[in-house]
Amino acid sequence: MASSRWTLLVSAVLLAGGLAAPAAANVSVGQPAPAISATDWLNTPPLSLEKLRGKIVVVEFWATWCPPCRATIPHLIELYKKYKDKGVVFVSLTDESKTKVEPFAQQMGMIYPLGCGSRSGSTYGVRGIPHAFVVDVAGKVAWRGHPASDGFEPAIQEQLRTQPPTLLSPKEKAEIAALLDKIEKALAEKAYLQVAGMLERLKEPDRDPEVAKRVAGLREKLAAQAKARAAEAEAHLKKKAYYEADVALGEVAALAGESDLAETARAQRAKLHKDETARAAIEQGRKEHEAAEALADLLVKANDMAPAACLTAYEALAKKHAGTKAGADAAAKAEAMRSDKALMTGIANRAAERDCKGWLSMARNFVKAGMPAKAAPYLKKVIETYPDTDFAKKAKAMLETIEK
């Protein structure tokens, strides 16, 4: 008789929570997880196991009135934060309404997905709450039990170890693959700093095993280059080639990430920059490097530049980078051009032609507009600036015409 009364009491409690004993048999480990549904969702758009295929899903059944459920909530929040970026999705379902659940969830800090007005407990064969199911990437139940039990988190970890989730969408994976192709091309071209910068753009590469493997390989190659550059830096320091050492140490710090090698490189650079002699050598080396790059760039462009523009560019570079070898080389090239009489004559003639055509055009426009007084200054400018040219003769003729 006592046993019968206890059965009736348990049934009453289950009915109060909307979790009456199901008509269907309990869902066992290894079986496909039944579909989940809810009338309203909090902290998420509507979810379904079909949409979550490829992820590890924790489906928990609970209620606000249930003391053990309330006691488990902080643990679930902790696990959610720990695993949410590793392909584990937490879904807590209750048959209670959104108006009942929402203020309670806010009060308890329940930040994981919540389904309200759900009847899925019956299809899962849930007879008591809280009750959780760990669903694997294939949509099968891998574990079931109390979410506060010792086996709950190990069950999640086991699935992460044996059947890692697919964490990248096909679009994300294609975009990352394209970026990795660019990174590998830059690595082949020995653009190591560019490689390090592009790797920093990758967000959570460990979200996909294939991507993680490629990234790990790239990082190993960068680490090897960092070690090589560290050895070069030591050799430069012994020769007191401070600029070269500073550059090498900077690359080590950029390529070695947060390793001890990077930390050592940063410390060595800081020490160099505190030494007055080394600091002066580094600054001069930087100026020499910038000047050399500017001259190399100008030499590439010079073949396609007009002689006057090229001369101007050489003189500007010599002035800007005075005191450097490249600045001196640019000054020498400018001097060589100025010593070439034929070249300078050609430059002068082209300048005269450009100026005179422009001034004469302005003068003609004013004459046509009936404003000869405004045309006269342009004509006089041609005559005074380039007196021994055919342009000056044309200007004199026009000036005589408008002054009559």
C-alpha positions in Angstrom: 0.0 0.0 0.0 2.8 2.4 0.9 4.5 1.5 -2.4 1.3 2.3 -4.3 1.0 5.7 -2.6 4.7 6.6 -3.5 4.0 5.7 -7.1 1.0 8.0 -7.2 3.0 10.8 -5.6 5.8 10.5 -8.2 3.3 10.5 -11.0 1.7 13.6 -9.6 5.0 15.4 -9.4 5.8 14.4 -13.0 2.4 15.5 -14.2 2.9 18.9 -12.5 6.1 19.4 -14.4 4.5 18.3 -17.7 6.8 15.2 -17.8 4.3 12.4 -17.6 5.6 8.9 -18.2 5.8 8.5 -22.0 3.9 6.0 -24.1 7.1 5.3 -26.0 10.0 3.3 -24.5 13.0 5.1 -23.1 15.6 6.3 -25.6 18.8 4.2 -25.1 22.4 4.9 -25.8 23.2 4.2 -29.4 19.7 4.9 -30.7 19.0 8.0 -32.9 18.0 11.0 -30.7 14.4 12.0 -31.3 13.6 15.4 -32.7 13.4 18.3 -30.4 10.9 21.2 -30.5 9.7 24.2 -28.5 7.0 26.8 -28.8 9.4 29.6 -27.9 13.1 30.0 -27.8 15.4 32.1 -25.6 19.1 33.0 -26.3 18.9 31.4 -29.7 16.9 31.2 -33.0 14.8 28.0 -33.2 16.9 24.9 -33.1 16.6 21.3 -34.4 18.9 18.3 -34.2 18.8 18.1 -38.0 20.3 21.6 -38.2 22.8 20.8 -35.5 24.0 17.6 -37.2 27.8 17.5 -37.1 27.8 19.1 -33.7 27.8 17.5 -30.3 24.5 18.4 -28.7 23.6 18.3 -25.0 19.8 18.1 -24.6 18.7 18.7 -21.0 15.2 18.6 -19.6 14.4 20.8 -16.6 11.8 23.0 -15.0 11.9 26.2 -12.9 10.0 24.5 -10.0 12.5 21.7 -9.7 15.2 22.2 -6.9 17.7 19.8 -8.4 17.3 21.5 -11.8 18.0 24.9 -10.2 21.1 23.4 -8.4 22.5 22.2 -11.7 22.2 25.5 -13.6 25.5 27.0 -12.5 27.3 23.8 -13.6 25.6 24.0 -17.0 26.6 27.6 -17.4 30.2 26.7 -16.6 30.2 23.8 -19.1 28.5 26.0 -21.8 31.2 28.6 -21.5 33.9 25.9 -21.6 32.7 24.0 -24.6 30.6 26.4 -26.7 33.5 27.3 -29.0 34.5 23.6 -29.4 31.4 22.5 -31.3 29.2 21.6 -28.3 25.7 23.0 -28.3 23.7 23.1 -25.1 19.9 23.0 -25.3 17.7 23.0 -22.2 14.0 22.2 -22.8 11.0 22.7 -20.5 7.3 22.5 -21.0 6.8 25.8 -19.1 5.8 29.0 -20.9 8.2 31.7 -22.0 6.5 34.2 -19.7 7.3 31.8 -16.8 10.9 30.9 -17.9 12.3 34.2 -19.2 12.4 36.2 -15.9 13.7 33.1 -14.1 16.5 32.6 -16.7 17.5 36.2 -16.5 17.7 36.0 -12.7 19.8 32.8 -12.9 22.1 34.0 -15.7 21.1 31.2 -18.0 22.9 32.2 -21.2 22.6 29.0 -23.1 19.7 28.1 -25.5 16.4 27.5 -23.8 13.3 26.0 -25.4 9.9 26.8 -23.8 6.6 25.0 -24.2 8.4 21.8 -25.3 6.8 18.4 -25.3 10.0 16.6 -26.4 10.5 15.1 -22.9 7.9 12.4 -23.6 9.5 11.3 -26.8 12.8 10.9 -25.0 11.2 8.8 -22.3 12.1 11.3 -19.5 10.6 10.2 -16.1 12.5 12.6 -13.8 14.3 15.9 -14.1 16.9 17.2 -14.5 17.9 14.7 -17.2 20.5 15.2 -19.9 21.4 13.4 -23.2 24.7 13.8 -25.0 24.0 13.4 -28.7 26.9 12.7 -31.0 27.8 14.2 -34.4 25.8 11.5 -36.2 22.6 12.3 -34.2 22.8 9.3 -31.9 22.5 9.2 -28.1 26.0 8.7 -26.7 25.1 9.2 -23.0 22.1 9.9 -20.8 21.8 10.7 -17.1 21.8 13.4 -14.4 23.7 16.5 -15.5 25.3 16.8 -12.1 26.6 13.2 -12.2 30.4 12.4 -12.5 29.9 10.9 -16.0 28.3 13.9 -17.7 31.4 16.0 -18.6 33.6 13.0 -19.4 30.9 11.9 -21.9 31.2 15.2 -23.6 35.0 15.0 -23.6 34.9 11.5 -25.0 32.8 12.6 -27.9 35.2 15.5 -28.6 38.1 13.1 -28.6 36.6 10.3 -30.6 34.2 12.1 -33.0 35.3 15.8 -33.2 32.5 18.0 -34.4 32.4 19.8 -37.8 32.9 23.4 -36.7 33.1 25.2 -39.9 30.4 25.7 -42.5 31.3 24.9 -46.1 31.5 28.6 -46.9 33.8 29.3 -43.9 36.0 26.3 -44.8 36.4 27.5 -48.4 37.3 31.0 -47.3 39.9 29.7 -44.8 41.3 27.3 -47.4 41.7 30.2 -49.9 43.5 32.2 -47.2 45.8 29.3 -46.3 46.7 28.9 -50.0 47.8 32.6 -50.0 49.7 32.0 -46.8 51.5 29.0 -48.3 52.4 31.0 -51.4 53.8 33.8 -49.3 55.8 31.2 -47.3 57.2 29.8 -50.5 58.3 33.4 -51.4 59.9 33.7 -47.9 57.6 36.6 -47.0 57.7 35.4 -43.4 56.3 38.5 -41.7 53.4 38.5 -44.2 52.7 34.9 -43.3 52.6 35.7 -39.6 50.2 38.6 -40.2 47.8 36.5 -42.3 47.9 33.7 -39.7 46.7 36.2 -37.1 43.6 36.8 -39.3 42.5 33.2 -38.8 39.8 33.0 -36.2 39.9 29.8 -34.0 41.7 27.6 -36.6 41.3 24.6 -34.2 37.6 24.6 -34.9 38.3 22.2 -37.8 40.8 19.3 -37.7 42.0 19.7 -41.3 42.4 23.5 -40.9 44.2 23.0 -37.6 46.6 20.6 -39.2 47.5 23.0 -42.0 47.9 25.9 -39.6 50.1 23.8 -37.3 52.4 23.0 -40.2 52.7 26.7 -41.1 53.4 27.6 -37.6 56.1 25.0 -37.4 57.8 26.5 -40.4 57.5 30.0 -39.0 59.1 28.7 -35.7 62.0 27.2 -37.7 62.5 30.5 -39.5 62.4 32.3 -36.1 65.1 30.1 -34.8 67.2 30.7 -37.9 66.7 34.5 -37.6 67.6 34.4 -33.9 70.9 32.7 -34.8 71.5 35.5 -37.4 70.8 38.1 -34.8 73.4 36.7 -32.5 76.0 36.8 -35.3 75.1 40.4 -36.1 75.4 41.4 -32.5 78.9 39.8 -32.3 79.9 42.0 -35.3 78.2 45.0 -33.8 76.0 45.2 -36.8 73.2 46.7 -34.7 70.7 47.6 -37.4 70.8 44.1 -38.9 70.5 42.6 -35.4 67.6 44.8 -34.5 65.7 43.8 -37.7 66.4 40.1 -37.2 65.2 40.3 -33.5 62.1 42.1 -34.6 61.3 39.3 -37.0 61.9 36.7 -34.3 59.5 38.4 -32.0 56.9 38.5 -34.7 57.4 34.9 -35.9 57.8 33.1 -32.6 54.4 34.2 -31.1 54.3 34.0 -27.3 57.2 31.6 -27.0 60.3 32.1 -24.8 62.3 32.7 -28.0 60.0 35.7 -28.8 60.3 37.0 -25.2 64.1 36.8 -25.4 64.2 38.6 -28.7 62.0 41.4 -27.3 64.3 41.8 -24.3 67.4 41.9 -26.5 65.8 44.6 -28.7 64.9 46.7 -25.6 68.5 46.4 -24.4 69.8 47.5 -27.8 67.5 50.6 -27.9 68.8 51.7 -24.5 72.4 51.7 -25.7 73.2 55.1 -27.2 75.8 53.7 -29.7 73.5 50.9 -30.8 70.5 53.2 -31.1 72.3 55.6 -33.3 73.5 52.8 -35.6 69.9 51.4 -35.7 68.5 54.8 -36.7 71.2 55.3 -39.4 70.6 51.8 -40.7 66.8 52.5 -40.9 67.5 55.6 -42.9 69.8 53.7 -45.2 67.3 51.0 -45.7 64.4 53.4 -46.5 66.6 55.3 -48.9 67.8 52.2 -50.6 64.2 51.0 -51.1 63.1 54.4 -52.4 66.0 54.4 -54.9 65.3 50.8 -56.0 61.7 51.7 -56.6 62.6 54.8 -58.6 65.1 52.9 -60.8 62.3 50.5 -61.7 60.0 53.4 -62.7 62.7 55.6 -64.3 62.5 53.9 -67.7 58.8 54.9 -68.1 59.2 58.5 -66.8 59.8 61.6 -68.9 63.3 62.9 -68.5 62.2 66.1 -66.6 60.1 64.1 -64.2 63.0 61.6 -63.7 65.4 64.4 -63.0 63.0 66.0 -60.5 62.5 62.6 -58.8 66.3 62.0 -58.4 66.8 65.5 -56.9 63.9 65.1 -54.5 65.1 61.7 -53.4 68.7 63.1 -52.9 67.3 65.9 -50.7 65.0 63.7 -48.7 67.6 61.1 -48.0 70.6 63.2 -47.6 73.4 61.6 -45.6 72.7 58.1 -47.0 74.4 56.1 -49.7 71.2 55.9 -51.8 70.7 59.7 -51.4 74.2 60.2 -52.7 73.6 57.9 -55.6 70.4 59.7 -56.5 72.3 63.1 -56.4 75.0 61.6 -58.7 72.4 60.5 -61.2 70.8 63.9 -61.2 74.2 65.6 -61.7 74.9 63.2 -64.6 71.6 64.2 -66.2 72.3 67.9 -65.8 75.8 67.4 -67.4 74.2 65.9 -70.5 73.7 69.1 -72.7 71.6 67.3 -75.3 69.3 65.9 -72.6 69.0 69.2 -70.8 68.2 71.0 -74.2 65.5 68.5 -74.9 64.1 68.9 -71.4 64.1 72.7 -71.8 62.5 72.5 -75.2 59.7 70.3 -73.9 59.1 72.6 -71.0 58.9 75.6 -73.3 56.5 73.8 -75.6 54.3 72.8 -72.7 54.3 76.3 -71.1 53.9 78.2 -74.3 51.1 76.1 -75.7 49.2 76.6 -72.5 49.7 80.4 -72.3 48.9 80.9 -76.0 45.7 78.8 -75.6 44.6 81.0 -72.7 45.3 84.1 -74.7 43.3 82.9 -77.7 40.3 82.0 -75.5 40.3 85.5 -74.0 40.5 87.1 -77.5 37.6 84.9 -78.7 35.6 86.0 -75.6 36.2 89.6 -76.5 38.5 90.2 -73.6 41.9 91.1 -75.3 43.1 93.0 -72.2 43.2 89.7 -70.3 44.9 87.9 -73.1 47.9 90.4 -73.2 49.6 89.2 -69.9 49.8 85.6 -71.2 51.3 86.7 -74.5 53.9 88.9 -72.7 54.8 85.9 -70.5 55.6 83.8 -73.6 57.7 86.6 -75.0 59.6 87.3 -71.8 60.1 83.6 -70.7 61.0 82.1 -74.1 62.2 85.1 -76.3 64.2 83.1 -78.9 61.5 80.6 -79.9 58.8 80.4 -82.6 56.2 80.6 -79.8 57.5 84.1 -78.9 57.1 85.2 -82.5 53.5 84.0 -82.5 52.9 85.8 -79.3 54.3 89.1 -80.6 52.1 88.9 -83.7 49.0 88.3 -81.6 49.9 91.1 -79.2 50.4 93.5 -82.1 46.9 92.6 -83.4 45.0 93.1 -80.2 46.9 96.4 -79.4 45.9 98.1 -82.7 
